[in-house]
Amino acid sequence: MREDPFVTLRISKGATQSEIYDAYKALRNRYEEERFMEGEAGADAARMLQQLDLAYAEAIEYNHDTATVIGEGNAYEEIKKSISDKNLDRAQTLLDNITRRDAEWHYYQSIVFYERSWFAECKKQLQIALEIEPNNEKYKKSLANLETKLNKENQQANTNQQRQYEQSNQTYGNGSARSYGPNTRSADGGCCNVCSGLLCADCCCECMGGDLIRCC
C-alpha cells in the first residue's frame, strides 16, 4: 500500500501548497546529500528521492481538488473582480481569508502587489507560484513580462543618471573657464591704476622740490 503523501513529506494534511513545497525542498536537499553515502544508507536515500517526487505531486493535486470543493475558486473570482475595480484593500482581505495558499493564491497576490507598484514583492510571489507549478504558462509569462518591465526601467534610470552626470560635468567645466580664465579687463585696469599712481607721486615730489619722473 502506498504511503500517504503528507506522511512522506512529514506535514499535516491541512498544509498549504507553500508549506508542501518547503517540506519537499528540505527533504530533497537532505536525501540528495545522503544518497552518496555507502551501503544501505545511500540506497535508502535514493529510494526516498523517488518517493518524494511522487508524494509532492500527489499532495499538490490533493490540495487543488480540495480547494475546488470548498469553493475557493469562487473567492478568486471575487478577488479578480476587486482588482479590476481597483479595490485593492478588498482584494487583499479576500486573499488573507483563504487558508489554502496554492500557486493561484500567490499569483493573485502578485497582481495586488503589482497594482500597488510593489514590484519586488510581486516578483517574489510569481516565483513562488512557479516553484509550486513549474509548468504553468500563465505564471511563466507573467514573470517574464515583469522582468522585461523592470529591466527597461533600470536601463532608463541608468540613462537618465548618465545624462545628469554629463550635464553636471559640462556646467562645471563652463563655470571653471569663467572663474579661472584670464580677465583682460582686470589686467588693463590694473595697468592704468599703476600709471595714475606714479603721476600722482611725481606731482607730490615736484611740490616738495623733487622730481620722481624726469620726463614729466
MOJO-V823063 format. One record per backbone hydrogen bond with DSSP energy under -1.0 kcal/mol. CO is the residue of the C=O (numbers start at 1). NH is the residue of the N-H. E is the energy in kcal/mol with one decimal. If there is no record, write none. Layout:
BEGIN
co: (CO & CO)
nh: (NH & NH)
e: (E & E)
END
This chain:
BEGIN
co: (4 & 5 & 6 & 12 & 16 & 17 & 18 & 19 & 20 & 21 & 22 & 23 & 24 & 25 & 26 & 27 & 28 & 29 & 30 & 31 & 33 & 34 & 39 & 40 & 41 & 42 & 43 & 44 & 45 & 46 & 47 & 48 & 49 & 50 & 51 & 52 & 53 & 54 & 55 & 56 & 57 & 58 & 59 & 60 & 61 & 62 & 63 & 64 & 65 & 66 & 67 & 72 & 73 & 74 & 75 & 76 & 77 & 78 & 79 & 80 & 81 & 82 & 83 & 86 & 87 & 88 & 89 & 90 & 91 & 92 & 93 & 95 & 99 & 100 & 102 & 103 & 104 & 105 & 106 & 107 & 108 & 109 & 110 & 111 & 112 & 113 & 114 & 117 & 118 & 119 & 120 & 121 & 122 & 123 & 124 & 125 & 126 & 127 & 128 & 129 & 133 & 136 & 137 & 138 & 139 & 140 & 141 & 142 & 143 & 144 & 145 & 146 & 147 & 148 & 149 & 150 & 151 & 152 & 153 & 154 & 155 & 156 & 157 & 158 & 159 & 160 & 161 & 162 & 163 & 164 & 165 & 166 & 167 & 168 & 169 & 170 & 171 & 172 & 173 & 174 & 175 & 176 & 177 & 183 & 184 & 185 & 186 & 187 & 188 & 189 & 190 & 191 & 192 & 193 & 194 & 195 & 196 & 197 & 198 & 199 & 200 & 201 & 202 & 203 & 205 & 206 & 213)
nh: (8 & 9 & 11 & 15 & 20 & 21 & 22 & 23 & 24 & 25 & 26 & 27 & 28 & 29 & 30 & 31 & 32 & 33 & 34 & 35 & 36 & 37 & 43 & 44 & 45 & 46 & 47 & 48 & 49 & 50 & 51 & 52 & 53 & 54 & 55 & 56 & 57 & 58 & 59 & 60 & 61 & 62 & 63 & 64 & 65 & 66 & 67 & 68 & 69 & 70 & 72 & 76 & 77 & 78 & 79 & 80 & 81 & 82 & 83 & 84 & 85 & 87 & 86 & 88 & 91 & 92 & 93 & 94 & 95 & 96 & 97 & 98 & 101 & 102 & 106 & 107 & 108 & 109 & 110 & 111 & 112 & 113 & 114 & 115 & 116 & 118 & 117 & 119 & 122 & 123 & 124 & 125 & 126 & 127 & 128 & 129 & 130 & 131 & 132 & 133 & 136 & 140 & 141 & 142 & 143 & 144 & 145 & 146 & 147 & 148 & 149 & 150 & 151 & 152 & 153 & 154 & 155 & 156 & 157 & 158 & 159 & 160 & 161 & 162 & 163 & 164 & 165 & 166 & 167 & 168 & 169 & 170 & 171 & 172 & 173 & 174 & 175 & 176 & 177 & 178 & 179 & 180 & 181 & 187 & 188 & 189 & 190 & 191 & 192 & 193 & 194 & 195 & 196 & 197 & 198 & 199 & 200 & 201 & 202 & 203 & 204 & 205 & 206 & 207 & 210 & 209 & 216)
e: (-2.2 & -2.0 & -2.6 & -1.4 & -2.3 & -2.2 & -2.4 & -2.3 & -2.5 & -2.9 & -2.3 & -2.4 & -2.4 & -2.3 & -1.7 & -2.7 & -2.2 & -1.2 & -1.9 & -1.7 & -1.1 & -2.0 & -1.5 & -2.8 & -1.9 & -1.8 & -2.0 & -2.4 & -1.7 & -1.2 & -2.0 & -2.6 & -1.7 & -1.6 & -2.9 & -2.8 & -1.9 & -2.2 & -2.6 & -2.3 & -2.1 & -2.5 & -2.2 & -2.1 & -2.4 & -2.5 & -2.4 & -1.6 & -1.8 & -2.1 & -2.1 & -1.7 & -1.2 & -1.8 & -2.4 & -2.7 & -2.1 & -2.4 & -2.4 & -2.2 & -2.0 & -2.8 & -1.5 & -1.3 & -1.9 & -2.4 & -2.1 & -2.5 & -2.1 & -2.5 & -1.4 & -1.3 & -1.1 & -1.5 & -1.8 & -2.0 & -2.4 & -2.3 & -1.9 & -1.4 & -2.0 & -2.2 & -2.3 & -2.6 & -1.2 & -3.0 & -1.9 & -1.1 & -2.1 & -2.5 & -1.8 & -2.0 & -2.0 & -2.1 & -2.0 & -2.3 & -2.1 & -1.8 & -1.9 & -2.4 & -1.7 & -2.0 & -2.6 & -2.0 & -2.4 & -2.4 & -2.5 & -2.1 & -2.6 & -2.1 & -2.1 & -2.6 & -2.3 & -2.1 & -2.2 & -2.2 & -2.4 & -2.4 & -2.3 & -2.3 & -2.2 & -2.6 & -2.2 & -2.1 & -2.2 & -2.3 & -2.0 & -2.4 & -2.7 & -2.2 & -2.2 & -2.2 & -2.4 & -2.2 & -2.3 & -2.1 & -2.1 & -2.1 & -1.8 & -1.8 & -2.2 & -2.9 & -1.4 & -1.7 & -2.4 & -2.2 & -2.0 & -1.8 & -2.1 & -1.9 & -1.6 & -1.9 & -2.4 & -1.8 & -1.9 & -2.3 & -1.9 & -2.0 & -2.3 & -2.0 & -1.8 & -2.0 & -2.4 & -1.9 & -3.8 & -1.5 & -1.3)
END
